[in-house]
Every structure is written in C-alpha cells, then in structure tokens.
Amino acid sequence: MKTYLLTATITVGTVLFALDAVAQQSSAALALEQRFKQLDKNGDGKITTDEVPQSPFFQQRDKNGDGVITLAEARAALEAGVNVTPGATAEKTKEPTSAASKSRAESKVPAVRQRPRPLVAGDHGVGRMVADVSLTDLAGASRKLSSFSKQRAVVIAMTSTSCPLSKKYLPTLSNLASLYSQRGVTWVLVNPMATDKSDDIQIAAKTVEGNAIYVLDPKGELAKAVGALTTTDIVVLDASRTVVFHGAIDDQYGFGYVLDAPRQSYLADALEAVLANKHPLVAATNAPGCALKLLDSPSAKVALTYHNRISRIVQTRCVECHRDGGVAPFALTSHAEVTAHAEMIKQVVEAGTMPPWFAASQQKGEEKKSPSVWANDRSLADAEKKDLFAWVDGGQQKGDERDAPQPHSFKEGWLIGKPDAVFEFPKPVPIKATGTIPYQNIVVETNLGEDKWVQAIEVQPGNRSVVHHMTIFLLSADKDRASAAEVAGDERSGFWAIYVPGNSTLIYPDGFGRFLPKNSKLRCQVHYTTNGTATTDSSRIGVVFAKQPPQHEVRVIGIGNPRMAIPPGAENHREEGSLRLPFDIEVLSFLPHMHLRAKACRFRTIGANGESRTLLDVPRFDFNWQLLYRYSQPLKLSRGDLVKFTAWYDNSANNPANPDPTQIVRWGLQTSDEMHLGYVEYFIPGLRPGEPLPNISVQR
C-alpha cells in the first residue's frame, strides 16, 4: 500500500514541497484533494502564489503558465509522477530505462556537421593580456608582440598546410590581410604543426606575402600564449596586447559542410568594430579545425597582477560608473582605488549585486557556454570571477605599469555625438541635503515646427550626484496619433527615453527610429537622491535626427495593473498584467519598473498552442537599478500571443525599504506608492513608420 503525503515548509519567500509515496493511487488522490483544500485558503478552487509563494511546486504544476494551480492540474502532476523533495529540483519519478532510451541518452556525441557557434567571451580568453612572446618569420627575423604596439590591431591567425580546413581558409586569410593591412592591422599567420612540409609552407607563405608575416611555431609557444585551440583559430589583439576577439574567421567551412559564401563574417565584423573603437557584437566563437595539443610554455605564462589582468576586468565592467564624474560613489581607475575597495568588490560580486545585472540565466547544459541573449549583459564570466577573487586573496599585486590596457576615454560632451537638438529643464530643480525626495515630474517643451524621426537619444543629468534615474514620456500634440493612455499621461503609454546608472543613451541602427511629433512635450519623471549637500539639477535631452525616414518605427508599450492593491504585511503578493498581440512584433528590449516593495518580476508569453515561455526572469528586483534588458537579436512574437508581466511584492516588516507595512499599497507616482509596469520596446515588421496602430488593450 502506498500513500502520498504533501507537506510544506515555509521559509522567507520559499516553500518546499515533498511528496512521499506510501499508498495506492486512490489514496494518493484523496490525500492530494485534502491538501489542496488546505492550501486553497479562500476556497475558490485555485491555489495562487499569494497562498503559496512561487517555487518548484508551481513550476511543475502550473502547466499553462496562468499563475494559478487548479485541482485538475495537481491531479495531472500526480499521475505524471511529479516528485518534489526539499532542496531538490522538481522532476518526474524515474522509470526503468529501456534499451532504446538508454541508446538515445548515450548518443550525446558531437554532430557530424559542426559550424562555429558563439561562446561566452570572458571564458574564451577575451579581455586577457597576452604575454610578450617572441616570433620568428621564415626569413629568420625575430621580434616580439610588443613591437606592434603602434598598430590599431594585430591578428594572430593559426594555419597549417596539412589541415584541410586551414587550407580552405588560406585564400580568405589572404584576402582579409590584403584589405585590412592597409588600415593599420598587422597580420601574423602562425603554423604550429612541426610536421608540415617545408615546400608546402613556402607556397602558403607566398599567398600572403607583403600583407602578413608567416611564422613557424613548432613548439607551440606563440599558439599557447594566445590561447589557440585549433588550426583555424583567430585571436585579435589591441595595441596593449589585450584579446578583443577569439574565434572563427567565418562560417563558410566547417566539419561536414561547405557553403558558397559565408553567412556570418565573424573576423571581418570584429575588425570593423575594433577600428571604430567599439566592442565586437560577437567577441568569441569556437573555430572548427584540427585540434591543437600544446604543452605549457614558461614564456607564455602571465602572472596575475592588477595591470595585466584586473585592470582590464574593472575597466570593462566597472569604470563606466566608477570614475570621476560617474554615477558611482567612488572611482576604480587606479591600483590604489581598486585595492582600497578590494574586499568590498569581492563581497558584492559574490553576492551578485555588482556588476548590476539581475536577469536569471535560462540556459542549460551546453547552452551555458553560449553568450547571453542580452546585448548589455554586465555579468562577469566565470573566468573573470575566478581571476578577480584569486587576485584579491593573493596579495593584490600591482605588476608592471607597461602592461596596463588602453585607457578608456569618457567624453565630457555627448556620447551620441553633437545633437541636432537639445531640450533642457525650464528651470533648475532644488534638491535638499538629506532625506528622501518624491518623484519630480518636469515638463519640457520641444517647440518643434515639424515632425522628426530620431535615431539617437541621450539623457544628460545636470547633476549626476543626485539624479538616480529618469523616465521620459512623450506628450504628443497630435491627438489623432496619440493613444488614449498617452493623452492621459498614463505610464503604460510607454517611455520615450530613459536614464539609468550606466545607461544614458538609446542609439538605434540605420533603418530604425523613434517618432517625435511637432510641438510635442517631454514629461520627465525624475528620481532624485540626496547626497548630504543642498544643490540643484537642470538635466537635458539631446537627440540626433535620422537622415531619412526609417524602415522600422521603434515603439514602447507598458504592461501593468493600475488597480493593484498590496495587502498590509503581505510578503509575497503577486500582481499580473497582460496584453494579447493584435499583430506580429519583434521585441528589442524589456524594462521592468516598480518601487520599493517589488522583489521579483517576470515576462513570459503564452502561445496559441498554450505553450508558456519565459522571456525575462528577474528573481531579485532592485529598485535602485531600473535596468533595460536589450536583446542581441530582436525576439519574434506572433499575433495572438499573450504577453504577461508578473511581479511579486514584499509589503512586510521584513522588507527594510518598506515605508509602512501597515498600509494597503496602491498604484501611485511616488516611491511610497507602488507601480506594476513592464515596458516592451518593439517594432512591427512590415508596418510603415508613422502608420497608426490598431488599439492595444492592456488586460489584467
């Protein structure tokens, strides 16, 4: 005889459920119904996250993703053998493995056809400094990597005359070297195969003669120094020998296939980005080729110091805010500054609060080796964390100043270039010295005599020390074009521009733009923080107009529930808003916006087939960081999809930021009130810019 006992242990925001098998299915069903009634506190036939906080229990039973569990869903889970134990991930009860399923399980071998795939840049050597190793060309001339320090970039390309893929890529390397050597890029072709024939090598070297240096590396010292893994691997260095790209030339050739032309030109795209002083969009891939087994070389090893490693991590991940004139409270631009805050840096990185990035990874298995879907993901790679912690715990060595990376420059003017128009606050806003300040709403006139298309927007705080974040809404004078929400000043009409720490610009590629109608106004909702000194702020917004009307109009819609009401003392109150898409869209970004009681949020879709998919999960929402989560590639959603924005709130005394846990909290503009807003930045493929939209209703 077996029975199932469903137990719940409640901790802070967590419920762990256990199903212990001890009776037959009929007894199990009876026990399940009894426990369901206990959890269904209001007796409405549904269990919600207000009654049972979100947990593996919900994830396994809420099959349609509507945020509630019915008795039918609970029964279905029981029949499927769902077993949740404290401290374990929910999974189905394991059945005996058949020969066929075992065969499938053991077939996890590399596919016959393999092409390059993007990797996590920080775990693939990007951002590291390469040792100043020597190289000798075929003529016997010797030099060090540091001799190329005046070049804009150095391409270290692995090659071999015996590897079929290397031979196929030699003409491509020759063409690229011919093109980019004229633009300040040095090319070094490295052959680490000691058994390649001399005659073949001489022929290959003539192919790139005049545009590249051909180097023999029979001991693999240079290949090891740059971290090469195959005979088609490419490593691009900047002038300070920092790896800025590590990966494949393109995807024209791979294991088991050949294309007439590449679909992805990784190396050329990376070089264009580097020459434009930008980071490559794809900074790391694998490179299908003949694998290299390289022995450790003493000359290739680089000691872990501030100048040759840590400064590069801090510069990439921290200095945007932690610098003179930045929004952070102190600078991290020198060894002394980083050392003084070293233990604090380790603490906040371990806690996951710095660098500020709160999206949960949804990647599993091999997907974890792939880069984030978010273009502005600030999180540190595992290799970066490992080196940072080792340096903090290992004496915080300064190292040689000559190993320092290329300095980052921060313009005092505009990051978007010279604006075509600047809109400034009509008068300075007084900021008191201490305490909290209610949200300020400042209306700025544009005084435009005609409609404009905008390709770049920058919000420039007048006083960065007190401006925490700013959300700007468009108040259109064109009532025919404006939505009812926009005319009413409803936040759900969507932001037009934003400023958050570390993100002050919205820059769209060619073919994309935002509409700015004539005589429109900008409502600037500003969150000010005091800094101990009474002061003022007069912020401004700069715009660059598009040279011609765009192909795609960028739009923003807010999903939320303005009728929200959070009960006094509720630790895990749930609110949800949704909209049904009346047309296909492509999503560019999400921006969740709540106040002090918010603790977590999630965007998801439910398709026409009932399948639920999480798009963005923020398990730890922080009011102090109103982050924009921008996709590397737009996400396609279909007409009829239901897009839901769900948020959880802590209105209890356990929330130290809670202004008053004894009050019912409703929608309001001030931080003592609450909001439930999930902004979606998108465009509609095929719709002409400027064409009005069908009405989009926000459903609860």
HELIX and SHEET records of a PDB file:
HELIX    1   1 GLN A   25  LEU A   39  1                                  15    
HELIX    2   2 PRO A   56  ARG A   61  1                                   6    
HELIX    3   3 LEU A   71  GLU A   79  1                                   9    
HELIX    4   4 ALA A   99  ALA A  105  1                                   7    
HELIX    5   5 ALA A  121  ASP A  123  5                                   3    
HELIX    6   6 LEU A  145  PHE A  148  5                                   4    
HELIX    7   7 PRO A  164  TYR A  180  1                                  17    
HELIX    8   8 SER A  181  ARG A  183  5                                   3    
HELIX    9   9 SER A  198  THR A  207  1                                  10    
HELIX   10  10 GLU A  221  VAL A  226  1                                   6    
HELIX   11  11 TYR A  266  LEU A  275  1                                  10    
HELIX   12  12 PRO A  298  ALA A  300  5                                   3    
HELIX   13  13 TYR A  306  ILE A  310  3                                   5    
HELIX   14  14 SER A  311  ARG A  317  1                                   7    
HELIX   15  15 HIS A  335  ALA A  340  1                                   6    
HELIX   16  16 ALA A  342  ALA A  351  1                                  10    
HELIX   17  17 GLY A  365  LYS A  369  5                                   5    
HELIX   18  18 ASP A  382  ASP A  393  1                                  12    
HELIX   19  19 GLU A  401  ASP A  403  5                                   3    
HELIX   20  20 ALA A  484  VAL A  487  1                                   4    
HELIX   21  21 GLU A  491  SER A  493  5                                   3    
SHEET    1   A 2 TYR A   4  THR A  11  0                                        
SHEET    2   A 2 THR A  14  ALA A  21 -1                                        
SHEET    1   B 2 LYS A  46  THR A  48  0                                        
SHEET    2   B 2 VAL A  68  THR A  70 -1                                        
SHEET    1   C 2 VAL A  82  ASN A  83  0                                        
SHEET    2   C 2 GLU A  91  LYS A  92 -1                                        
SHEET    1   D 2 SER A 134  THR A 136  0                                        
SHEET    2   D 2 SER A 142  LYS A 144 -1                                        
SHEET    1   E 5 ILE A 213  LEU A 216  0                                        
SHEET    2   E 5 VAL A 185  ASN A 191  1                                        
SHEET    3   E 5 ALA A 153  MET A 158  1                                        
SHEET    4   E 5 ILE A 234  LEU A 237 -1                                        
SHEET    5   E 5 VAL A 243  GLY A 247 -1                                        
SHEET    1   F 2 TYR A 253  GLY A 254  0                                        
SHEET    2   F 2 TYR A 257  VAL A 258 -1                                        
SHEET    1   G 4 ALA A 421  GLU A 424  0                                        
SHEET    2   G 4 ARG A 540  PHE A 545 -1                                        
SHEET    3   G 4 LYS A 452  GLN A 460 -1                                        
SHEET    4   G 4 THR A 505  ILE A 507 -1                                        
SHEET    1   H 5 ALA A 421  GLU A 424  0                                        
SHEET    2   H 5 ARG A 540  PHE A 545 -1                                        
SHEET    3   H 5 LYS A 452  GLN A 460 -1                                        
SHEET    4   H 5 PHE A 512  LEU A 516 -1                                        
SHEET    5   H 5 HIS A 552  GLU A 553  1                                        
SHEET    1   I 2 VAL A 429  ILE A 431  0                                        
SHEET    2   I 2 THR A 535  ASP A 537 -1                                        
SHEET    1   J 4 GLN A 440  GLU A 445  0                                        
SHEET    2   J 4 LYS A 521  TYR A 528 -1                                        
SHEET    3   J 4 VAL A 467  LEU A 475 -1                                        
SHEET    4   J 4 ALA A 497  TYR A 499 -1                                        
SHEET    1   K 4 ARG A 555  GLY A 560  0                                        
SHEET    2   K 4 LEU A 677  PHE A 683 -1                                        
SHEET    3   K 4 ILE A 585  HIS A 593 -1                                        
SHEET    4   K 4 TYR A 629  LEU A 637 -1                                        
SHEET    1   L 2 ALA A 565  ILE A 566  0                                        
SHEET    2   L 2 VAL A 665  ARG A 666 -1                                        
SHEET    1   M 5 SER A 612  VAL A 618  0                                        
SHEET    2   M 5 ALA A 598  ILE A 606 -1                                        
SHEET    3   M 5 LEU A 642  TYR A 649 -1                                        
SHEET    4   M 5 HIS A 573  ARG A 580 -1                                        
SHEET    5   M 5 VAL A 698  GLN A 699 -1                                        
END                                                                             
